[in-house]
Every structure is written in structure tokens, then in C-alpha cells.
Amino acid sequence: MFRFKNFPHSFFLFVSLLVAGGCAEYDQSARKPAETTAAYVASVDEWHQKREAKLKAPDGWLTLAGLFWLQEGANTFGSGPDNDLTFPEGKIPTRAGIITLKGDTVTTTIRPGVEVLLKGMPVRETLLYTSAMDSVPRLSHGTLTWFVIKRGTRYGIRLRDLQNDALVHFKGIKRFPVKADWRLKATFVPHPTPKQLAITNIVGQTSMQDSPGTLVFTLNGQQYQLDALLDGEELFIIFADKTNGIETYGAGRYINTDKPGPDGTTVLDFNKAYNPPCDFVSYATCPLPPRQNFLPIMIEAGEKSYGEY
């Protein structure tokens, strides 16, 4: 499983140097505490229960059992170690078939005697991906499901397992105590012209993502800001802070907020800060915080790392 100890040392050295300077260290005692009501705690707890249920769902991150990058041409797959794509042993025949990449088209051929299903029906040959597809087909065998993903210019096979170890042994996520102090009003400042952020993921691929604007908020008399991305009807923020690698996941955390209301503000609730899927499984392609979203303070709210901290 991907953990902080496996993450490139240079990344954390960069984080440490970056957050060492800048704004003054956050002093929790200097703030007047907001009232943390039982109703508010219950609402955050309910959000967290739904968050964990989503992780454990059949299409949740805990079922992720493999990510295989395709090479141009034929790629064999099955549970045998001599395949190009090695699926979990004992869960599919040693040689199950071939997945072929030609340009931007992916097809598959299943070996005779191997039952692979597409929408519940046995399939022998099928198209798995073209750029014109609205959604990609999902193949299954036993507890396994697999399908094509595209990241940048690369094509891969994402594998799910309904009996994946990460799911079977999931023990819940530890959190900081819920405190209303961490539920903050943020002002949304739209970018004056269309802007894209260079977002690098954990496998080193960089893509340009649309950013509608910046969230500006105040803690302990100090002003901070975070560039936001779009996520459907919400804003999505990838951020780092000085708890990373100590109590929280080393490569940062995520948080979603509502889009701003008519007054141009929204609520930034760090009690709902959550871990990237890479904290649970090794096969996700998690986006990392952009440089400007490194906060030089400790955000002692939300999820703690699922790892060894």
C-alpha cells in the first residue's frame, strides 16, 4: 500500500522548506472558540459515515486492486506472472486473454474456456475504449472488474476486486475532534480571466485544470488563500499543511465546498478535510497540492492518516 514512507523524500523536503516561512504559526489559544454544538458534531459525523460508506462501495476506492499501463500493441492478462498485466492469483485463470492498444483504441479478446462477462453476458471480443465513448464498458470475472482509464496520453486498465484486502481489512479512519472553530467563512475571489492550474498527480503526470477562483479566509488574524478547482456543482481544493507526515497523510488532503452564494462567500469546513485515495490503496492516481496551496500552519481538523503516523 502506498504510504508516506514510500513517497519521494524530495517532495517532503520541498514541503518543509516551503511551510517553514511565510505567515506566523497558527496559535489555537489566541482564537475565541466557536460553540461546537451536539447537532453540529452529529452533522459532521453523519457526513463522515457517508464518506466511509462510499469508500467501501463496489465502485469505491477500497476495491481498487490494480492499475496497469498499456503498451502499444498486444498486452496479455491473467493471474500468471508471465503476463504483461498480472491480475490477483486465484481470482482469474493463469492466461485470460489479450488487451490490445492501437493508437487511441483499446480492444480485448478472451481466451476460449474463460468466462468474462460484459453487462452480465459472456463476451469473447469487444471494444473497450475509443475517444468517442461517453462511458467505458466494464468486464468482470468472479469478484474482479476491470476497465480502461486515460491519464494524459497514457491508457491503463483499472482493476477492482470486491474482496480486495484494503476493503476486507478496512478499520475506519481516525479523525481530529470536531470543533466548530474549523468551520470558516471564506470569500470567493474569481479569477479576472480564465485560469488553469498545473496539477501533478502521484505518478508524475501533469495536467491543466480549470480554476474558477480563490478562496480567502482568516485564521488567528492571518489571511490565507487556496486556489479552487471545479468538481461538478462544488469547489474542490487540494491543500497541504504542517500536519502532513506527522498526523495527516504526507501528500496533503482534499476538501469540497459549495459554490459561493450571492454574497460571494462560502463555508470552508476543515472538519470535513479528507484523505486522498492513495492513503488507502497503491493504485490511485491522486492529484497533489499545487505550490500555492501549501498552508504554513497546522490544520488539526478532519481525517488523520490511515497509515503509520
Phi, psi and omega in degrees: 000143182286125181230172178304320184294339180269350186282144183308130183300325182298328180297315183286330174297317178300316180299314183298317179294322183291314186278349181294328181260196174087220187291162181296153179298140181292125180250101184300324186291341183279351182265146174280118186296139172277157182285125178261096184279158177299324180295320180293316178301317180297324180291322177290320177299319178296318177301317182292322177298319177293323178299314179292323178297322178294321177300323185271355182294161180306329178255019179276169185294333184288347176272357183290119187240356180184151172219118186237121179277131183276142171263151176303131181102205185278134176234113180283149177219155182157186183272351179289142183292345181270006176282157173292322177242110184263109178277167183302136181296138177084357183249356178199152180304159182305314174237113186257333181163197183229139172243124187246128176254123175229104184063244178251023181240134179237129177232167177219150173231128182263138180293145175304139180089352178256123180268112174240135186254145172232114186053040176083359182243141179300143182226145178250317176221143178198160175276129182257333182198135161219160181294343181275352184287137173282325177214151183265145177289154179242126177262153181216152173210116182061234180273359185264144172223139178217155184198167184271140169235155175237130177231110185066239178259005184258148177243137182222169173251120175264127184248132175243150179222119181292349175241032180298142181304320181299328179280311183300322185258014180298131185241014180088163184249127176287148181225159168290154175302141179289127178225132182294341178303333184269005174262103194245145172281132180234139176266130179269123179249104182292146175293136182296331175229157179308135184226142173239143177257140173278110182249121178261137178262179190290345176261009173092005179272139180244134178227157178265124184242138180294132176239117182284337182172193185237141174263126180246129182217167184236135174227127176053039178079358179254140180263138179227163178215152180224127175286137183251153171248167176270139176219083184065238181266011181237170169261143183239126183239129174254118185223159173235157177208181188280003171272347183299131181082357177249294176244341181244169184302136189297333184259025175094181180222175181239159172206143176247147176224161172292154171295154184297149176277189182301334180275002178080014180241162174213179180251127177254101186256099181290347173296342179253018174293135186227160184282146169296155179299338179295345176285344183249323185225158185271354194246017176268161179246067190289133173289145182257157181296136172290156186309318185288350180259021173271114180271130182275036182221170177263118175264091184270064182207157178082202186284141169269169182294145175280352185273218192269357187293000000 
